[in-house]
Amino acid sequence: MSCCLIPQGYKSILTAYQTQRAIGRLKRVFEDTLSMALNLHRVSAPLLVEPHTGLNDDLTGVERPVEFDVPETQHTAQIVHSLAKWKRMALHKYEFSPGVGLYTDMNAIRRDEVMDNLHSIYVDQWDWEIVINQNQRNENFLKDTVKRIAEAIYTTNERLQWDYPELPVSLKRDVTFITTQKLEDLYPSLTPEEREKEFTKEHKTVFVMKVGGKLKSGVVHGNRAPDYDDWNLNGDLIYWHDVLDCAIEVSSMGIRVNQESLDAQLTEAGCDNRREMPFHKALLAGELPLTLGGGIGQSRLCMLLMSKAHIGEVQVSVWDNETLKTCESSGVKLL
């Protein structure tokens, strides 16, 4: 069910064409800043994968990928949901050393995504992945990487405002870290989404750690596929968005599963059938490098830094009639 709410009195600071130019500027600056911060090299990425490889991201396990038959190959192809697993295979193929990584433009279609101010069926993000050593599979290394990404976002905001000084966004530079269990302890009567909103409203720039496993209450803070992030070494980078008076998740990332955590999480999630897929077999056999990676939403970051009320103001997608009517009546121009 779609839901589009435009704040009363909202008006875009930038015109439609200024927005297009600012998007290009933001993306160039952020890519350069991020690649230097994490020692990443740009690579090309697939739009399509074959499902039998196990490379497509299953997200929460209920979303349906867009798929079709390819007569020439006699196989089915799927449009990617994300490149969470493909990147790890790519690092193995490129024989990257520890401390070196890749990033790429990821374009996906998530047909079952809700449509609201922050969500679209079209997904664009920077996917990145870096090879790490065994002694870097720890919380401190994860936190250090989060701080580097947050610093790249902070720098990009400053650079964007050199060109567009009318943009009013002021980001908190320091990141506040909190686990999903501590959030539940702080706000036991709230939903996970409400907990994130309350905490981020106070702290502005937040990284919520340990997403995917069950909390003391017996529920999970958020669903996470069992075969890419280690649920004890992952999290979401969240910013407070003044325009919508809400928390906005800009990035999801984590230290990836090793043999032991993949084995445990496949069983916990009831996904033991994946063990025979090529990706999972290679990982369980110890043939893939240890990595840390994630995705950073391009449209989400543009919304945040340009003070936009709807994701359709910074990306081209398709929308339901109710969204189109609401935006038109509010003077919001969708690209």
VEXKOLKE-617562 format. One record per residue: residue in one letter; x, y, z of N, C-alpha, C in turn; residue number from 1. Coordinates in steps of 0.2 Angstrom, whole numbers, plus 5000, padded with zeros to 4 digits. Layout:
REM residues N
NODE   res   n_east   n_north   n_up   ca_east   ca_north   ca_up   c_east   c_north   c_up     n
NODE     A        X         Y      Z         X          Y       Z        X         Y      Z   NUM
...
***
This chain:
REM residues 335
NODE   res   n_east   n_north   n_up   ca_east   ca_north   ca_up   c_east   c_north   c_up     n
NODE     M     5004      4994   5000      5000       5000    5000     5004      5006   5000     1
NODE     S     5003      5010   4995      5008       5016    4995     5005      5022   5000     2
NODE     C     5010      5026   5002      5008       5031    5006     5013      5037   5005     3
NODE     C     5010      5043   5003      5014       5049    5001     5011      5055   5005     4
NODE     L     5016      5058   5009      5014       5063    5013     5019      5069   5012     5
NODE     I     5016      5074   5010      5020       5080    5009     5019      5085   5014     6
NODE     P     5024      5087   5018      5024       5092    5023     5020      5098   5021     7
NODE     Q     5016      5101   5025      5013       5107    5024     5018      5113   5023     8
NODE     G     5017      5117   5017      5022       5122    5016     5028      5120   5013     9
NODE     Y     5029      5114   5011      5035       5112    5008     5036      5114   5001    10
NODE     K     5042      5117   5000      5044       5119    4993     5051      5117   4992    11
NODE     S     5053      5114   4986      5060       5112    4985     5064      5118   4984    12
NODE     I     5070      5118   4987      5075       5123    4987     5078      5124   4980    13
NODE     L     5079      5119   4977      5082       5119    4970     5076      5117   4965    14
NODE     T     5077      5120   4959      5073       5119    4954     5074      5112   4951    15
NODE     A     5070      5110   4947      5071       5103    4944     5077      5102   4940    16
NODE     Y     5079      5107   4936      5086       5107    4933     5092      5107   4938    17
NODE     Q     5091      5112   4942      5096       5113    4947     5097      5106   4951    18
NODE     T     5092      5103   4952      5092       5096    4956     5096      5091   4952    19
NODE     Q     5095      5091   4945      5098       5086    4941     5106      5088   4941    20
NODE     R     5108      5094   4941      5115       5096    4941     5118      5094   4948    21
NODE     A     5114      5096   4953      5117       5094    4960     5117      5087   4961    22
NODE     I     5113      5083   4958      5114       5076    4959     5120      5073   4956    23
NODE     G     5122      5076   4950      5128       5074    4946     5134      5076   4951    24
NODE     R     5134      5082   4953      5139       5085    4957     5140      5081   4964    25
NODE     L     5135      5079   4967      5135       5075    4973     5138      5068   4972    26
NODE     K     5136      5065   4967      5138       5058    4965     5146      5058   4964    27
NODE     R     5148      5063   4960      5155       5063    4958     5159      5064   4964    28
NODE     V     5157      5069   4968      5161       5071    4974     5161      5065   4979    29
NODE     F     5155      5062   4980      5155       5056    4985     5159      5050   4983    30
NODE     E     5158      5048   4977      5162       5043    4974     5170      5044   4975    31
NODE     D     5172      5050   4973      5179       5051    4974     5181      5051   4982    32
NODE     T     5177      5054   4986      5179       5054    4993     5178      5047   4996    33
NODE     L     5173      5043   4995      5172       5037    4997     5178      5032   4995    34
NODE     S     5180      5032   4989      5185       5028    4986     5192      5029   4989    35
NODE     M     5193      5035   4991      5199       5037    4994     5199      5035   5002    36
NODE     A     5193      5036   5005      5193       5034    5012     5194      5027   5013    37
NODE     L     5191      5022   5009      5191       5015    5010     5196      5011   5005    38
NODE     N     5200      5015   5001      5204       5012    4996     5200      5007   4991    39
NODE     L     5195      5010   4988      5191       5006    4983     5192      5008   4976    40
NODE     H     5191      5003   4972      5192       5004    4964     5186      5002   4961    41
NODE     R     5184      5006   4956      5177       5006    4953     5178      5000   4948    42
NODE     V     5172      4996   4948      5171       4990    4943     5164      4991   4940    43
NODE     S     5163      4987   4935      5157       4986    4932     5153      4981   4936    44
NODE     A     5146      4981   4936      5142       4977    4940     5136      4974   4935    45
NODE     P     5134      4968   4937      5128       4965    4933     5122      4968   4935    46
NODE     L     5117      4968   4930      5110       4970    4931     5106      4963   4932    47
NODE     L     5109      4958   4929      5106       4952    4929     5110      4946   4932    48
NODE     V     5107      4942   4935      5111       4936    4938     5106      4929   4937    49
NODE     E     5109      4924   4937      5105       4917    4936     5104      4915   4943    50
NODE     P     5098      4913   4945      5096       4911    4952     5099      4905   4954    51
NODE     H     5101      4901   4950      5104       4894    4953     5111      4896   4955    52
NODE     T     5114      4901   4954      5121       4903    4957     5120      4905   4964    53
NODE     G     5115      4907   4966      5114       4909    4973     5117      4916   4974    54
NODE     L     5118      4920   4969      5121       4927    4970     5116      4932   4971    55
NODE     N     5110      4931   4969      5105       4937    4971     5104      4937   4978    56
NODE     D     5103      4944   4980      5101       4945    4987     5094      4943   4988    57
NODE     D     5092      4939   4993      5085       4937    4995     5082      4942   4999    58
NODE     L     5085      4947   5001      5082       4952    5006     5079      4949   5012    59
NODE     T     5073      4950   5013      5070       4947    5019     5067      4940   5018    60
NODE     G     5068      4938   5011      5066       4931    5009     5059      4931   5007    61
NODE     V     5055      4936   5006      5048       4936    5004     5047      4940   4997    62
NODE     E     5052      4944   4996      5052       4948    4990     5053      4944   4983    63
NODE     R     5049      4945   4978      5049       4942    4972     5054      4945   4967    64
NODE     P     5059      4942   4965      5063       4945    4960     5060      4946   4953    65
NODE     V     5061      4950   4949      5059       4951    4942     5063      4946   4938    66
NODE     E     5060      4941   4935      5064       4936    4932     5061      4934   4925    67
NODE     F     5065      4931   4921      5062       4930    4914     5067      4924   4911    68
NODE     D     5064      4921   4906      5068       4916    4903     5073      4919   4897    69
NODE     V     5078      4916   4896      5083       4918    4891     5084      4912   4886    70
NODE     P     5081      4912   4881      5081       4907    4876     5088      4904   4874    71
NODE     E     5092      4909   4873      5099       4907    4871     5103      4903   4876    72
NODE     T     5102      4905   4882      5105       4901    4887     5101      4895   4890    73
NODE     Q     5095      4895   4889      5090       4890    4892     5090      4890   4899    74
NODE     H     5091      4896   4902      5091       4897    4909     5087      4903   4911    75
NODE     T     5085      4904   4917      5081       4910    4919     5086      4915   4922    76
NODE     A     5085      4922   4920      5089       4927    4923     5084      4931   4928    77
NODE     Q     5087      4934   4933      5084       4938    4938     5087      4945   4938    78
NODE     I     5083      4950   4938      5086       4957    4939     5088      4957   4947    79
NODE     V     5094      4960   4948      5097       4959    4955     5093      4963   4960    80
NODE     H     5092      4961   4966      5090       4965    4972     5095      4969   4975    81
NODE     S     5101      4966   4975      5107       4970    4977     5113      4965   4975    82
NODE     L     5119      4968   4976      5125       4964    4974     5129      4962   4980    83
NODE     A     5125      4961   4986      5129       4959    4992     5133      4953   4991    84
NODE     K     5131      4948   4988      5135       4942    4987     5140      4942   4981    85
NODE     W     5137      4945   4976      5141       4945    4969     5148      4949   4971    86
NODE     K     5148      4954   4975      5154       4958    4976     5160      4953   4979    87
NODE     R     5158      4949   4983      5162       4944    4987     5166      4940   4981    88
NODE     M     5161      4937   4977      5164       4933    4972     5169      4937   4967    89
NODE     A     5167      4943   4966      5171       4947    4961     5178      4949   4965    90
NODE     L     5178      4950   4971      5185       4951    4974     5189      4945   4974    91
NODE     H     5186      4939   4974      5189       4933    4974     5192      4932   4966    92
NODE     K     5188      4934   4962      5190       4934    4955     5196      4938   4953    93
NODE     Y     5195      4944   4956      5200       4950    4954     5207      4949   4958    94
NODE     E     5206      4944   4963      5212       4942    4968     5215      4949   4971    95
NODE     F     5210      4953   4974      5212       4958    4978     5215      4956   4984    96
NODE     S     5220      4960   4987      5223       4959    4993     5219      4962   4999    97
NODE     P     5220      4960   5005      5217       4963    5011     5219      4971   5011    98
NODE     G     5214      4975   5012      5214       4982    5013     5213      4985   5006    99
NODE     V     5211      4981   5001      5209       4984    4994     5202      4982   4993   100
NODE     G     5198      4986   4990      5191       4984    4989     5188      4987   4982   101
NODE     L     5182      4986   4981      5179       4989    4975     5172      4992   4977   102
NODE     Y     5170      4997   4972      5164       5000    4972     5161      5000   4965   103
NODE     T     5154      5000   4965      5151       5000    4959     5144      5004   4959   104
NODE     D     5141      5006   4954      5134       5008    4953     5130      5002   4953   105
NODE     M     5125      5001   4958      5120       4996    4958     5113      4999   4956   106
NODE     N     5110      4996   4951      5104       4998    4949     5099      4991   4949   107
NODE     A     5094      4992   4953      5090       4986    4954     5082      4988   4954   108
NODE     I     5078      4982   4953      5071       4983    4954     5069      4978   4959   109
NODE     R     5065      4981   4964      5062       4977    4969     5054      4978   4968   110
NODE     R     5051      4974   4965      5044       4974    4963     5039      4975   4969   111
NODE     D     5041      4972   4974      5037       4971    4980     5038      4977   4985   112
NODE     E     5042      4982   4983      5044       4987    4988     5038      4992   4989   113
NODE     V     5036      4994   4995      5031       4999    4996     5033      5006   4992   114
NODE     M     5028      5010   4991      5030       5016    4988     5027      5021   4993   115
NODE     D     5032      5025   4995      5031       5031    5000     5036      5036   4999   116
NODE     N     5037      5041   5003      5042       5046    5002     5049      5044   5002   117
NODE     L     5051      5038   5005      5058       5036    5005     5059      5029   5001   118
NODE     H     5054      5026   4998      5054       5020    4995     5052      5020   4988   119
NODE     S     5055      5017   4983      5053       5016    4976     5055      5009   4974   120
NODE     I     5051      5007   4969      5053       5000    4966     5060      5000   4963   121
NODE     Y     5062      5006   4961      5069       5007    4958     5074      5008   4963   122
NODE     V     5079      5005   4963      5084       5006    4969     5091      5007   4965   123
NODE     D     5094      5013   4968      5101       5015    4965     5105      5016   4971   124
NODE     Q     5111      5012   4971      5115       5013    4977     5122      5012   4975   125
NODE     W     5127      5014   4979      5134       5012    4978     5135      5006   4982   126
NODE     D     5137      5001   4979      5138       4995    4982     5146      4994   4983   127
NODE     W     5148      4993   4989      5156       4992    4990     5158      4986   4994   128
NODE     E     5164      4984   4993      5166       4978    4997     5174      4978   4997   129
NODE     I     5176      4976   5003      5184       4977    5004     5186      4970   5007   130
NODE     V     5192      4968   5005      5195       4962    5008     5198      4963   5015   131
NODE     I     5197      4959   5020      5199       4960    5026     5203      4954   5029   132
NODE     N     5207      4955   5034      5210       4949    5037     5206      4947   5043   133
NODE     Q     5208      4941   5046      5204       4938    5051     5204      4942   5057   134
NODE     N     5210      4946   5059      5210       4950    5065     5206      4956   5064   135
NODE     Q     5203      4957   5058      5199       4963    5057     5191      4962   5058   136
NODE     R     5190      4955   5059      5183       4953    5060     5181      4955   5067   137
NODE     N     5180      4961   5068      5178       4963    5075     5174      4970   5075   138
NODE     E     5171      4971   5080      5167       4977    5081     5171      4984   5080   139
NODE     N     5177      4984   5082      5181       4990    5082     5182      4992   5075   140
NODE     F     5184      4987   5071      5185       4988    5064     5179      4990   5060   141
NODE     L     5173      4987   5062      5167       4989    5059     5166      4997   5060   142
NODE     K     5166      4999   5067      5165       5005    5069     5170      5010   5065   143
NODE     D     5176      5009   5064      5181       5013    5061     5178      5014   5054   144
NODE     T     5176      5009   5050      5174       5010    5043     5167      5014   5043   145
NODE     V     5163      5013   5048      5157       5017    5048     5159      5025   5049   146
NODE     K     5164      5026   5053      5166       5033    5054     5169      5036   5048   147
NODE     R     5172      5032   5044      5175       5034    5037     5170      5036   5032   148
NODE     I     5165      5032   5032      5159       5033    5028     5155      5039   5030   149
NODE     A     5154      5040   5036      5150       5046    5039     5154      5052   5037   150
NODE     E     5161      5052   5038      5165       5057    5036     5165      5059   5029   151
NODE     A     5165      5054   5024      5164       5055    5017     5157      5059   5016   152
NODE     I     5152      5057   5019      5145       5060    5018     5146      5067   5021   153
NODE     Y     5149      5068   5026      5150       5075    5029     5153      5080   5024   154
NODE     T     5159      5077   5022      5163       5081    5017     5159      5082   5010   155
NODE     T     5155      5078   5008      5151       5079    5002     5146      5084   5003   156
NODE     N     5143      5084   5009      5138       5089    5011     5141      5096   5011   157
NODE     E     5147      5097   5013      5151       5103    5013     5153      5105   5006   158
NODE     R     5155      5101   5002      5157       5102    4995     5151      5104   4991   159
NODE     L     5145      5101   4992      5139       5102    4989     5136      5110   4990   160
NODE     Q     5137      5111   4997      5135       5118    4999     5140      5124   4996   161
NODE     W     5146      5122   4994      5150       5127    4991     5146      5129   4984   162
NODE     D     5143      5125   4981      5140       5126    4974     5133      5128   4975   163
NODE     Y     5130      5126   4981      5123       5128    4982     5122      5130   4989   164
NODE     P     5124      5136   4991      5124       5138    4998     5117      5139   5001   165
NODE     E     5112      5139   4996      5105       5140    4999     5103      5133   5002   166
NODE     L     5107      5128   5001      5105       5121    5005     5106      5122   5012   167
NODE     P     5101      5120   5016      5102       5122    5024     5105      5116   5028   168
NODE     V     5106      5110   5025      5107       5104    5029     5114      5104   5033   169
NODE     S     5113      5103   5039      5119       5103    5044     5119      5096   5047   170
NODE     L     5124      5092   5046      5125       5085    5048     5129      5085   5054   171
NODE     K     5127      5081   5059      5131       5079    5065     5137      5075   5062   172
NODE     R     5143      5077   5063      5149       5074    5061     5151      5067   5064   173
NODE     D     5150      5067   5071      5151       5061    5075     5145      5056   5075   174
NODE     V     5147      5050   5075      5142       5044    5075     5141      5042   5082   175
NODE     T     5134      5041   5083      5133       5038    5090     5131      5030   5088   176
NODE     F     5134      5026   5092      5133       5019    5090     5129      5016   5096   177
NODE     I     5124      5011   5094      5120       5008    5098     5118      5001   5095   178
NODE     T     5117      4996   5100      5115       4990    5097     5107      4989   5097   179
NODE     T     5104      4984   5093      5097       4984    5093     5094      4981   5100   180
NODE     Q     5098      4978   5104      5096       4976    5110     5096      4982   5115   181
NODE     K     5100      4986   5115      5100       4992    5119     5094      4997   5117   182
NODE     L     5093      4997   5111      5087       5001    5108     5081      4998   5111   183
NODE     E     5080      4991   5111      5074       4988    5114     5074      4989   5122   184
NODE     D     5080      4989   5125      5080       4990    5132     5077      4997   5134   185
NODE     L     5079      5002   5129      5078       5009    5130     5070      5010   5129   186
NODE     Y     5068      5007   5124      5061       5009    5122     5057      5002   5121   187
NODE     P     5056      4998   5126      5053       4992    5125     5046      4992   5123   188
NODE     S     5042      4997   5123      5035       4997    5121     5034      5000   5114   189
NODE     L     5040      5002   5111      5040       5004    5104     5042      4999   5099   190
NODE     T     5040      5000   5092      5042       4996    5087     5049      4997   5085   191
NODE     P     5053      4993   5082      5059       4994    5080     5060      5001   5076   192
NODE     E     5056      5002   5071      5056       5008    5068     5055      5014   5072   193
NODE     E     5050      5014   5077      5049       5019    5082     5055      5020   5086   194
NODE     R     5059      5015   5088      5065       5016    5092     5070      5019   5088   195
NODE     E     5071      5018   5082      5076       5021    5078     5074      5028   5077   196
NODE     K     5068      5030   5076      5066       5037    5076     5067      5041   5082   197
NODE     E     5066      5038   5088      5067       5042    5094     5074      5043   5095   198
NODE     F     5078      5038   5094      5085       5038    5096     5089      5043   5091   199
NODE     T     5087      5043   5085      5090       5047    5080     5088      5054   5080   200
NODE     K     5082      5055   5082      5080       5062    5083     5084      5066   5088   201
NODE     E     5086      5062   5093      5091       5065    5098     5098      5065   5096   202
NODE     H     5101      5060   5093      5108       5060    5092     5110      5061   5084   203
NODE     K     5105      5062   5080      5106       5064    5073     5109      5060   5068   204
NODE     T     5115      5057   5070      5119       5053    5066     5120      5046   5070   205
NODE     V     5117      5041   5068      5117       5035    5072     5119      5029   5068   206
NODE     F     5122      5024   5071      5123       5017    5068     5120      5012   5073   207
NODE     V     5115      5009   5070      5112       5003    5074     5115      4997   5072   208
NODE     M     5118      4993   5077      5122       4987    5076     5118      4981   5078   209
NODE     K     5120      4976   5075      5118       4969    5077     5110      4968   5074   210
NODE     V     5109      4968   5068      5103       4968    5065     5102      4961   5062   211
NODE     G     5097      4957   5063      5095       4951    5060     5094      4945   5065   212
NODE     G     5098      4945   5071      5096       4940    5076     5091      4942   5080   213
NODE     K     5088      4937   5084      5083       4938    5089     5085      4942   5095   214
NODE     L     5081      4946   5097      5082       4950    5103     5079      4946   5109   215
NODE     K     5080      4949   5115      5078       4945    5122     5071      4944   5121   216
NODE     S     5067      4949   5118      5060       4948    5117     5058      4942   5113   217
NODE     G     5062      4940   5109      5061       4934    5105     5059      4936   5098   218
NODE     V     5059      4943   5096      5058       4945    5090     5065      4948   5087   219
NODE     V     5065      4950   5080      5071       4953    5077     5069      4960   5076   220
NODE     H     5075      4964   5077      5074       4971    5075     5072      4973   5068   221
NODE     G     5075      4969   5064      5074       4969    5057     5076      4963   5053   222
NODE     N     5073      4961   5048      5075       4955    5044     5081      4956   5040   223
NODE     R     5086      4951   5040      5092       4952    5036     5093      4945   5034   224
NODE     A     5095      4945   5027      5096       4938    5024     5102      4935   5028   225
NODE     P     5102      4928   5029      5107       4925    5033     5114      4923   5030   226
NODE     D     5114      4925   5023      5120       4923    5020     5125      4928   5017   227
NODE     Y     5124      4934   5020      5130       4939    5018     5132      4943   5024   228
NODE     D     5128      4946   5028      5131       4949    5034     5131      4944   5040   229
NODE     D     5136      4945   5044      5136       4942    5051     5132      4946   5055   230
NODE     W     5127      4943   5058      5122       4947    5062     5125      4950   5068   231
NODE     N     5130      4948   5070      5133       4951    5076     5138      4957   5074   232
NODE     L     5140      4958   5068      5145       4962    5065     5142      4966   5060   233
NODE     N     5136      4969   5060      5133       4973    5055     5129      4979   5058   234
NODE     G     5126      4982   5053      5122       4988    5056     5119      4993   5050   235
NODE     D     5116      4998   5052      5113       5003    5048     5115      5010   5050   236
NODE     L     5117      5014   5045      5119       5021    5046     5113      5025   5045   237
NODE     I     5111      5029   5050      5104       5032    5050     5105      5040   5051   238
NODE     Y     5102      5044   5048      5102       5051    5049     5095      5054   5050   239
NODE     W     5095      5060   5054      5089       5063    5055     5087      5068   5049   240
NODE     H     5081      5067   5046      5079       5071    5041     5074      5076   5043   241
NODE     D     5076      5082   5043      5072       5088    5046     5065      5089   5042   242
NODE     V     5066      5088   5035      5060       5090    5031     5054      5085   5032   243
NODE     L     5056      5079   5033      5050       5074    5034     5050      5072   5042   244
NODE     D     5054      5075   5046      5054       5074    5053     5054      5066   5055   245
NODE     C     5059      5063   5052      5060       5056    5052     5067      5054   5052   246
NODE     A     5068      5048   5054      5075       5045    5053     5075      5042   5046   247
NODE     I     5081      5043   5043      5082       5040    5036     5088      5036   5036   248
NODE     E     5087      5029   5034      5093       5025    5033     5096      5026   5027   249
NODE     V     5103      5028   5027      5106       5029    5021     5111      5023   5019   250
NODE     S     5113      5019   5024      5117       5014    5022     5116      5008   5026   251
NODE     S     5117      5002   5023      5117       4996    5027     5123      4992   5026   252
NODE     M     5127      4989   5031      5133       4987    5029     5135      4981   5035   253
NODE     G     5140      4978   5034      5142       4973    5039     5148      4969   5037   254
NODE     I     5152      4966   5042      5157       4961    5041     5153      4955   5038   255
NODE     R     5155      4952   5033      5152       4947    5030     5153      4940   5034   256
NODE     V     5148      4935   5033      5148       4929    5036     5155      4925   5034   257
NODE     N     5158      4922   5039      5163       4917    5038     5160      4910   5038   258
NODE     Q     5163      4905   5037      5161       4898    5037     5156      4896   5043   259
NODE     E     5158      4898   5049      5155       4897    5055     5148      4901   5056   260
NODE     S     5148      4907   5054      5142       4911    5055     5137      4910   5050   261
NODE     L     5140      4908   5044      5135       4906    5038     5132      4900   5040   262
NODE     D     5135      4895   5043      5132       4888    5045     5127      4889   5050   263
NODE     A     5128      4893   5055      5124       4895    5060     5117      4899   5058   264
NODE     Q     5119      4904   5054      5113       4908    5052     5109      4905   5047   265
NODE     L     5111      4900   5042      5107       4897    5038     5102      4892   5042   266
NODE     T     5105      4889   5047      5101       4885    5051     5095      4889   5055   267
NODE     E     5097      4894   5058      5093       4898    5062     5087      4901   5057   268
NODE     A     5089      4903   5051      5084       4906    5046     5080      4901   5043   269
NODE     G     5081      4894   5044      5078       4889    5040     5080      4889   5033   270
NODE     C     5086      4890   5031      5088       4891    5024     5093      4886   5022   271
NODE     D     5093      4880   5025      5098       4875    5024     5099      4873   5017   272
NODE     N     5093      4874   5013      5093       4872    5006     5098      4876   5002   273
NODE     R     5100      4881   5004      5105       4885    5000     5112      4883   5000   274
NODE     R     5113      4878   5005      5120       4875    5006     5123      4872   4999   275
NODE     E     5119      4870   4995      5121       4867    4988     5122      4872   4983   276
NODE     M     5120      4878   4984      5121       4883    4978     5129      4885   4978   277
NODE     P     5131      4887   4972      5138       4888    4971     5142      4893   4975   278
NODE     F     5138      4898   4977      5141       4903    4981     5142      4901   4988   279
NODE     H     5137      4897   4991      5137       4895    4997     5142      4889   4998   280
NODE     K     5142      4885   4993      5147       4879    4994     5154      4882   4994   281
NODE     A     5155      4887   4990      5162       4890    4990     5164      4893   4996   282
NODE     L     5159      4897   4999      5160       4900    5006     5161      4895   5011   283
NODE     L     5157      4890   5012      5157       4885    5017     5164      4881   5016   284
NODE     A     5166      4881   5010      5173       4877    5009     5179      4881   5010   285
NODE     G     5178      4888   5012      5183       4892    5014     5187      4895   5008   286
NODE     E     5183      4895   5002      5187       4897    4996     5186      4905   4994   287
NODE     L     5182      4908   4998      5181       4915    4997     5184      4920   5002   288
NODE     P     5187      4926   5000      5190       4930    5005     5185      4932   5010   289
NODE     L     5188      4934   5016      5184       4938    5021     5183      4945   5019   290
NODE     T     5177      4947   5020      5176       4954    5017     5171      4958   5022   291
NODE     L     5171      4965   5021      5167       4969    5024     5164      4973   5018   292
NODE     G     5157      4974   5018      5154       4978    5013     5147      4981   5015   293
NODE     G     5144      4984   5010      5138       4987    5011     5135      4991   5005   294
NODE     G     5130      4994   5006      5127       4998    5001     5125      5005   5003   295
NODE     I     5126      5010   4999      5124       5017    5001     5119      5020   4996   296
NODE     G     5113      5021   4999      5108       5023    4994     5109      5030   4991   297
NODE     Q     5110      5030   4984      5111       5036    4981     5105      5041   4981   298
NODE     S     5099      5039   4980      5093       5043    4980     5092      5045   4987   299
NODE     R     5093      5041   4992      5092       5043    4999     5097      5048   5001   300
NODE     L     5104      5048   4999      5108       5053    5001     5107      5059   4997   301
NODE     C     5104      5059   4991      5102       5065    4988     5096      5069   4991   302
NODE     M     5092      5065   4993      5086       5067    4997     5088      5071   5004   303
NODE     L     5093      5068   5007      5095       5070    5013     5099      5077   5012   304
NODE     L     5104      5077   5008      5108       5083    5007     5105      5089   5003   305
NODE     M     5099      5087   5000      5096       5092    4996     5089      5094   4999   306
NODE     S     5088      5092   5005      5082       5093    5009     5075      5092   5004   307
NODE     K     5075      5086   5002      5069       5084    4998     5064      5080   5002   308
NODE     A     5058      5081   5000      5052       5078    5003     5050      5071   5000   309
NODE     H     5052      5070   4994      5050       5063    4991     5056      5061   4987   310
NODE     I     5057      5054   4987      5062       5051    4983     5062      5052   4976   311
NODE     G     5055      5053   4973      5054       5054    4966     5057      5061   4964   312
NODE     E     5059      5065   4968      5062       5072    4966     5069      5071   4964   313
NODE     V     5072      5065   4966      5079       5064    4964     5081      5058   4960   314
NODE     Q     5075      5054   4958      5076       5048    4954     5070      5048   4949   315
NODE     V     5071      5044   4944      5065       5043    4939     5063      5036   4940   316
NODE     S     5056      5035   4942      5053       5029    4943     5046      5029   4941   317
NODE     V     5042      5024   4943      5035       5024    4941     5031      5025   4948   318
NODE     W     5025      5028   4948      5022       5029    4954     5014      5028   4953   319
NODE     D     5011      5026   4958      5004       5025    4958     5000      5032   4958   320
NODE     N     4994      5032   4956      4990       5038    4954     4989      5042   4960   321
NODE     E     4989      5039   4966      4988       5043    4972     4994      5047   4974   322
NODE     T     5000      5044   4973      5006       5048    4974     5007      5054   4969   323
NODE     L     5005      5052   4963      5006       5057    4957     5001      5063   4959   324
NODE     K     4995      5062   4961      4990       5067    4963     4992      5071   4969   325
NODE     T     4995      5068   4974      4997       5071    4980     5003      5076   4979   326
NODE     C     5008      5073   4975      5014       5077    4973     5012      5083   4969   327
NODE     E     5007      5082   4964      5005       5088    4959     5002      5093   4963   328
NODE     S     4997      5091   4968      4993       5096    4972     4998      5100   4977   329
NODE     S     5003      5097   4978      5008       5100    4983     5013      5104   4980   330
NODE     G     5013      5104   4973      5019       5107    4969     5025      5104   4969   331
NODE     V     5025      5097   4971      5031       5093    4971     5032      5090   4964   332
NODE     K     5038      5092   4961      5040       5090    4954     5044      5083   4954   333
NODE     L     5041      5078   4952      5044       5071    4951     5048      5071   4945   334
NODE     L     5054      5068   4945      5058       5068    4939     5055      5062   4934   335
***
